[in-house]
Amino acid sequence: MEVCEKYASSPNADPSISGDLWIQALTYFRDLPSPNCEIFLSKALAIIGGEKDKNKEKRDEVISPLLVLEILQSRPNLKFSVIKNYLINRLEVQDRITRKNNK
């Protein structure tokens, strides 16, 4: 997680490489045994979803929410609480963008 976060925050970071790193990290965390899986996925999704930065816009997305769901779908027993905050955050960002564009 540190590598992904450090690379994404560097000024010369290529967004596609950053996205690839997070895809690999999510896939790795998904395949860990429970409860480690849920702990690491929650932390990674908090970073990816920009929960620390509520002003983050869609253009700043590391990977799309649909891709996150596709990665996690192969873990059918994953608790919804693991992805709940991430999904709510992404919906709020999308709502802000929509309202801004409608003004």
LUMZAFI-378288 format. One record per residue: chain; residue in three letters; x, y, z of N, C-alpha, C in turn. Coordinates in pm, 1 decimal. Layout:
N
+-------+-----+----------+----------+----------+----------+----------+----------+----------+----------+----------+
! chain ! res !   n_east !  n_north !     n_up !  ca_east ! ca_north !    ca_up !   c_east !  c_north !     c_up !
+-------+-----+----------+----------+----------+----------+----------+----------+----------+----------+----------+
!     A ! ala !        X !        Y !        Z !        X !        Y !        Z !        X !        Y !        Z !
...
+-------+-----+----------+----------+----------+----------+----------+----------+----------+----------+----------+
This chain:
103
+-------+-----+----------+----------+----------+----------+----------+----------+----------+----------+----------+
! chain ! res !   n_east !  n_north !     n_up !  ca_east ! ca_north !    ca_up !   c_east !  c_north !     c_up !
+-------+-----+----------+----------+----------+----------+----------+----------+----------+----------+----------+
!     A ! met !     81.6 !   -117.6 !      0.0 !      0.0 !      0.0 !      0.0 !     87.1 !    125.6 !      0.0 !
!     A ! glu !    194.9 !    121.0 !     75.6 !    284.6 !    236.5 !     81.9 !    342.9 !    268.7 !    -55.4 !
!     A ! val !    381.3 !    166.2 !   -128.8 !    439.7 !    187.0 !   -262.2 !    337.1 !    253.0 !   -353.6 !
!     A ! cys !    215.4 !    203.0 !   -351.7 !    109.7 !    259.1 !   -436.9 !     83.9 !    405.2 !   -401.1 !
!     A ! glu !     72.1 !    431.6 !   -272.8 !     43.2 !    567.0 !   -227.5 !    158.9 !    662.0 !   -257.2 !
!     A ! lys !    280.2 !    615.8 !   -233.4 !    398.2 !    698.6 !   -257.8 !    411.1 !    730.7 !   -407.3 !
!     A ! tyr !    391.5 !    629.7 !   -491.9 !    402.8 !    652.5 !   -636.2 !    293.6 !    747.4 !   -684.6 !
!     A ! ala !    170.7 !    727.0 !   -638.5 !     58.6 !    810.6 !   -683.6 !     76.2 !    956.3 !   -643.2 !
!     A ! ser !    143.2 !    980.2 !   -529.9 !    159.3 !   1117.7 !   -484.0 !    282.6 !   1186.7 !   -541.3 !
!     A ! ser !    366.5 !   1113.3 !   -612.7 !    484.8 !   1176.4 !   -670.6 !    444.2 !   1264.3 !   -788.4 !
!     A ! pro !    515.0 !   1376.1 !   -808.0 !    476.3 !   1472.2 !   -912.0 !    484.9 !   1416.7 !  -1054.6 !
!     A ! asn !    571.6 !   1320.7 !  -1077.9 !    588.0 !   1266.2 !  -1212.8 !    513.0 !   1134.6 !  -1232.7 !
!     A ! ala !    417.5 !   1106.8 !  -1146.2 !    346.2 !    978.7 !  -1151.6 !    260.0 !    968.8 !  -1277.2 !
!     A ! asp !    270.1 !    856.9 !  -1343.3 !    185.7 !    825.8 !  -1458.2 !     57.1 !    764.0 !  -1403.8 !
!     A ! pro !    -59.9 !    825.4 !  -1429.7 !   -185.4 !    773.7 !  -1374.6 !   -215.5 !    628.8 !  -1413.1 !
!     A ! ser !   -174.5 !    587.7 !  -1531.9 !   -203.1 !    449.9 !  -1572.0 !   -119.3 !    350.3 !  -1491.2 !
!     A ! ile !      4.9 !    386.4 !  -1461.2 !     89.1 !    298.2 !  -1379.8 !     36.9 !    295.8 !  -1236.3 !
!     A ! ser !     -3.1 !    411.5 !  -1186.7 !    -59.7 !    418.2 !  -1052.5 !   -183.8 !    329.9 !  -1042.8 !
!     A ! gly !   -268.8 !    337.2 !  -1143.7 !   -388.4 !    252.9 !  -1146.7 !   -353.7 !    105.7 !  -1149.4 !
!     A ! asp !   -253.2 !     70.1 !  -1229.6 !   -209.5 !    -70.0 !  -1237.3 !   -158.1 !   -119.6 !  -1102.2 !
!     A ! leu !    -84.1 !    -34.8 !  -1031.8 !    -33.3 !    -72.8 !   -900.0 !   -148.1 !   -100.9 !   -803.5 !
!     A ! trp !   -250.1 !    -13.4 !   -806.6 !   -364.0 !    -33.2 !   -716.9 !   -444.7 !   -156.6 !   -755.7 !
!     A ! ile !   -454.6 !   -185.4 !   -883.1 !   -524.3 !   -306.9 !   -927.2 !   -452.6 !   -429.8 !   -872.0 !
!     A ! gln !   -320.9 !   -430.3 !   -882.6 !   -244.0 !   -543.3 !   -829.0 !   -258.7 !   -553.5 !   -677.5 !
!     A ! ala !   -257.7 !   -439.5 !   -609.3 !   -271.5 !   -439.9 !   -463.4 !   -409.1 !   -492.0 !   -422.3 !
!     A ! leu !   -514.3 !   -443.3 !   -487.7 !   -649.2 !   -489.7 !   -453.7 !   -664.6 !   -638.9 !   -478.8 !
!     A ! thr !   -608.6 !   -685.7 !   -588.8 !   -615.8 !   -828.5 !   -620.5 !   -542.2 !   -910.1 !   -514.3 !
!     A ! tyr !   -427.3 !   -863.5 !   -472.8 !   -350.5 !   -932.6 !   -368.7 !   -428.9 !   -934.8 !   -236.8 !
!     A ! phe !   -480.5 !   -818.3 !   -195.8 !   -555.0 !   -810.0 !    -70.1 !   -681.4 !   -895.3 !    -74.8 !
!     A ! arg !   -746.5 !   -898.3 !   -190.1 !   -868.0 !   -978.8 !   -207.2 !   -839.6 !  -1126.1 !   -180.0 !
!     A ! asp !   -721.3 !  -1172.4 !   -218.4 !   -687.7 !  -1313.6 !   -205.8 !   -630.3 !  -1352.9 !    -70.1 !
!     A ! leu !   -611.9 !  -1256.0 !     19.8 !   -564.9 !  -1287.8 !    154.8 !   -676.2 !  -1357.4 !    233.1 !
!     A ! pro !   -638.8 !  -1437.7 !    331.9 !   -742.8 !  -1499.2 !    415.1 !   -809.8 !  -1393.8 !    504.2 !
!     A ! ser !   -933.9 !  -1417.5 !    538.8 !  -1005.4 !  -1325.9 !    629.1 !   -943.3 !  -1338.1 !    766.6 !
!     A ! pro !   -946.2 !  -1239.7 !    851.3 !   -995.8 !  -1103.2 !    837.1 !   -894.7 !  -1007.4 !    776.2 !
!     A ! asn !   -771.2 !  -1054.6 !    750.5 !   -669.9 !   -966.0 !    691.7 !   -718.6 !   -905.1 !    561.7 !
!     A ! cys !   -787.5 !   -982.2 !    483.2 !   -841.3 !   -936.4 !    355.4 !   -925.3 !   -810.4 !    375.6 !
!     A ! glu !  -1017.7 !   -816.3 !    469.3 !  -1108.9 !   -704.0 !    491.1 !  -1037.2 !   -581.4 !    545.9 !
!     A ! ile !   -941.1 !   -603.4 !    632.9 !   -866.2 !   -491.5 !    691.1 !   -787.7 !   -417.4 !    582.4 !
!     A ! phe !   -712.5 !   -491.5 !    502.4 !   -630.6 !   -428.0 !    399.5 !   -715.7 !   -369.0 !    287.0 !
!     A ! leu !   -823.0 !   -436.8 !    249.9 !   -910.5 !   -381.5 !    146.2 !   -974.0 !   -250.8 !    192.2 !
!     A ! ser !  -1018.4 !   -246.4 !    315.9 !  -1078.5 !   -122.9 !    368.8 !   -979.6 !     -7.4 !    363.5 !
!     A ! lys !   -855.3 !    -34.5 !    404.5 !   -752.8 !     70.7 !    402.7 !   -721.8 !    115.7 !    259.9 !
!     A ! ala !   -707.1 !     19.5 !    170.7 !   -675.9 !     52.9 !     31.5 !   -789.5 !    131.7 !    -32.9 !
!     A ! leu !   -913.0 !     90.1 !     -8.5 !  -1027.0 !    160.6 !    -67.8 !  -1042.2 !    301.6 !    -11.2 !
!     A ! ala !  -1005.5 !    320.3 !    115.0 !  -1008.6 !    454.8 !    172.4 !   -910.1 !    546.5 !     99.6 !
!     A ! ile !   -795.0 !    492.8 !     65.2 !   -694.7 !    571.9 !     -6.5 !   -739.3 !    595.2 !   -150.4 !
!     A ! ile !   -781.7 !    489.6 !   -216.2 !   -823.9 !    500.5 !   -356.7 !   -943.0 !    594.6 !   -371.2 !
!     A ! gly !  -1037.4 !    583.2 !   -277.6 !  -1158.0 !    665.2 !   -284.3 !  -1136.9 !    808.3 !   -242.0 !
!     A ! gly !  -1019.2 !    838.4 !   -190.2 !   -990.6 !    976.4 !   -150.8 !  -1072.1 !   1022.1 !    -32.3 !
!     A ! glu !  -1098.8 !    932.0 !     62.8 !  -1178.8 !    969.9 !    178.7 !  -1114.1 !   1082.2 !    258.6 !
!     A ! lys !   -982.8 !   1093.9 !    249.5 !   -913.4 !   1201.0 !    321.1 !   -933.0 !   1335.1 !    252.1 !
!     A ! asp !   -962.0 !   1331.2 !    122.7 !   -974.5 !   1453.4 !     42.8 !  -1113.7 !   1458.5 !    -18.1 !
!     A ! lys !  -1206.9 !   1518.6 !     53.3 !  -1346.4 !   1523.5 !      8.0 !  -1365.1 !   1610.7 !   -115.6 !
!     A ! asn !  -1267.8 !   1692.8 !   -150.1 !  -1279.3 !   1778.8 !   -267.5 !  -1226.3 !   1712.7 !   -394.0 !
!     A ! lys !  -1190.1 !   1589.2 !   -384.1 !  -1134.4 !   1516.0 !   -496.9 !  -1241.2 !   1499.9 !   -605.0 !
!     A ! glu !  -1205.2 !   1528.2 !   -725.9 !  -1299.4 !   1519.9 !   -837.0 !  -1281.5 !   1390.4 !   -913.3 !
!     A ! lys !  -1373.9 !   1362.6 !  -1002.2 !  -1371.7 !   1238.5 !  -1079.3 !  -1242.4 !   1224.0 !  -1159.3 !
!     A ! arg !  -1190.7 !   1332.1 !  -1211.3 !  -1069.0 !   1323.1 !  -1293.1 !   -950.1 !   1271.2 !  -1211.7 !
!     A ! asp !   -962.5 !   1278.1 !  -1078.2 !   -855.8 !   1231.8 !   -990.7 !   -869.6 !   1084.5 !   -952.4 !
!     A ! glu !   -970.0 !   1016.1 !  -1006.0 !   -989.4 !    874.9 !   -972.7 !   -867.8 !    793.8 !  -1012.6 !
!     A ! val !   -827.3 !    707.4 !   -924.7 !   -714.6 !    619.9 !   -954.0 !   -762.3 !    505.8 !  -1043.9 !
!     A ! ile !   -869.6 !    440.4 !  -1001.0 !   -934.5 !    337.9 !  -1083.0 !  -1085.3 !    354.8 !  -1066.4 !
!     A ! ser !  -1159.4 !    311.3 !  -1163.5 !  -1303.7 !    333.2 !  -1160.7 !  -1371.2 !    243.4 !  -1057.3 !
!     A ! pro !  -1482.2 !    289.7 !  -1002.0 !  -1556.6 !    207.7 !   -906.2 !  -1602.7 !     74.3 !   -967.3 !
!     A ! leu !  -1634.7 !     75.1 !  -1094.3 !  -1675.9 !    -48.8 !  -1159.4 !  -1561.4 !   -150.3 !  -1160.4 !
!     A ! leu !  -1441.2 !   -104.1 !  -1186.1 !  -1325.0 !   -193.3 !  -1184.9 !  -1300.2 !   -248.1 !  -1044.5 !
!     A ! val !  -1318.5 !   -165.0 !   -944.1 !  -1303.8 !   -211.0 !   -805.6 !  -1402.3 !   -324.3 !   -778.3 !
!     A ! leu !  -1527.6 !   -304.6 !   -820.1 !  -1628.8 !   -408.3 !   -798.6 !  -1597.1 !   -535.4 !   -876.6 !
!     A ! glu !  -1544.4 !   -520.2 !   -997.3 !  -1506.4 !   -637.8 !  -1076.3 !  -1394.2 !   -716.9 !  -1007.6 !
!     A ! ile !  -1299.0 !   -645.6 !   -949.1 !  -1189.4 !   -712.4 !   -878.8 !  -1242.7 !   -786.7 !   -756.9 !
!     A ! leu !  -1333.7 !   -723.8 !   -684.8 !  -1380.7 !   -781.3 !   -559.1 !  -1490.9 !   -885.2 !   -576.8 !
!     A ! gln !  -1547.9 !   -896.2 !   -695.9 !  -1659.1 !   -988.5 !   -714.7 !  -1619.8 !  -1135.0 !   -694.8 !
!     A ! ser !  -1493.6 !  -1166.9 !   -712.2 !  -1452.3 !  -1305.9 !   -695.0 !  -1435.6 !  -1342.6 !   -547.2 !
!     A ! arg !  -1467.4 !  -1250.6 !   -460.5 !  -1468.7 !  -1276.1 !   -315.4 !  -1614.0 !  -1257.6 !   -269.5 !
!     A ! pro !  -1702.0 !  -1356.0 !   -298.0 !  -1845.8 !  -1338.7 !   -275.3 !  -1885.1 !  -1321.7 !   -128.3 !
!     A ! asn !  -1802.8 !  -1365.9 !    -34.9 !  -1836.9 !  -1353.9 !    106.4 !  -1782.7 !  -1226.7 !    170.6 !
!     A ! leu !  -1732.9 !  -1135.3 !     89.9 !  -1679.8 !  -1009.5 !    141.1 !  -1794.3 !   -926.9 !    199.0 !
!     A ! lys !  -1774.0 !   -875.4 !    318.1 !  -1878.1 !   -795.9 !    383.7 !  -1896.1 !   -662.9 !    311.4 !
!     A ! phe !  -2020.8 !   -621.0 !    300.3 !  -2051.8 !   -494.6 !    233.0 !  -1986.7 !   -377.3 !    305.7 !
!     A ! ser !  -1971.6 !   -389.0 !    435.7 !  -1912.8 !   -279.0 !    513.1 !  -1771.3 !   -245.0 !    465.5 !
!     A ! val !  -1704.2 !   -340.6 !    401.6 !  -1568.2 !   -317.0 !    351.5 !  -1569.6 !   -214.6 !    237.9 !
!     A ! ile !  -1669.5 !   -219.6 !    153.1 !  -1673.2 !   -129.4 !     37.1 !  -1775.5 !    -16.9 !     50.6 !
!     A ! lys !  -1852.9 !    -18.9 !    156.5 !  -1960.0 !     79.1 !    174.7 !  -1909.8 !    223.8 !    169.9 !
!     A ! asn !  -1811.0 !    257.2 !    252.0 !  -1760.4 !    394.7 !    257.0 !  -1702.1 !    438.2 !    123.2 !
!     A ! tyr !  -1632.6 !    346.1 !     56.9 !  -1575.6 !    377.2 !    -74.1 !  -1686.6 !    413.1 !   -172.8 !
!     A ! leu !  -1790.8 !    331.3 !   -177.7 !  -1900.4 !    355.9 !   -272.2 !  -1974.5 !    485.1 !   -239.4 !
!     A ! ile !  -1999.1 !    509.5 !   -111.6 !  -2067.2 !    633.3 !    -71.8 !  -1984.0 !    753.7 !   -112.3 !
!     A ! asn !  -1855.1 !    747.7 !    -87.1 !  -1765.9 !    857.9 !   -123.2 !  -1770.0 !    884.8 !   -273.0 !
!     A ! arg !  -1759.5 !    779.9 !   -354.3 !  -1760.4 !    796.8 !   -500.0 !  -1894.6 !    853.3 !   -548.3 !
!     A ! leu !  -2004.3 !    810.5 !   -487.4 !  -2135.7 !    863.9 !   -524.7 !  -2147.0 !   1011.5 !   -487.0 !
!     A ! glu !  -2093.2 !   1049.3 !   -373.2 !  -2094.8 !   1189.8 !   -332.5 !  -2013.7 !   1275.7 !   -428.9 !
!     A ! val !  -1898.7 !   1227.4 !   -469.0 !  -1815.3 !   1300.7 !   -564.7 !  -1890.3 !   1316.8 !   -696.9 !
!     A ! gln !  -1951.2 !   1209.1 !   -743.3 !  -2026.3 !   1215.2 !   -869.1 !  -2144.4 !   1312.3 !   -857.8 !
!     A ! asp !  -2210.2 !   1313.9 !   -742.5 !  -2321.8 !   1405.5 !   -720.4 !  -2274.6 !   1550.5 !   -724.3 !
!     A ! arg !  -2159.5 !   1577.8 !   -659.4 !  -2104.7 !   1715.1 !   -662.5 !  -2072.1 !   1758.0 !   -804.4 !
!     A ! ile !  -2014.1 !   1668.8 !   -881.9 !  -1978.6 !   1701.4 !  -1019.7 !  -2104.5 !   1728.8 !  -1100.8 !
!     A ! thr !  -2206.0 !   1647.2 !  -1083.4 !  -2332.0 !   1664.9 !  -1155.7 !  -2397.2 !   1797.6 !  -1119.7 !
!     A ! arg !  -2402.8 !   1828.9 !   -990.2 !  -2461.8 !   1956.5 !   -948.0 !  -2382.7 !   2075.7 !  -1002.7 !
!     A ! lys !  -2251.2 !   2063.1 !   -999.8 !  -2164.7 !   2170.3 !  -1050.9 !  -2188.4 !   2192.4 !  -1200.6 !
!     A ! asn !  -2202.8 !   2084.7 !  -1274.3 !  -2223.1 !   2094.9 !  -1419.1 !  -2363.3 !   2144.7 !  -1454.8 !
!     A ! asn !  -2459.8 !   2126.7 !  -1366.0 !  -2596.3 !   2170.6 !  -1393.4 !  -2616.1 !   2317.3 !  -1362.6 !
!     A ! lys !  -2520.5 !   2379.9 !  -1296.6 !  -2535.3 !   2523.5 !  -1261.8 !  -2508.7 !   2610.9 !  -1379.8 !
+-------+-----+----------+----------+----------+----------+----------+----------+----------+----------+----------+
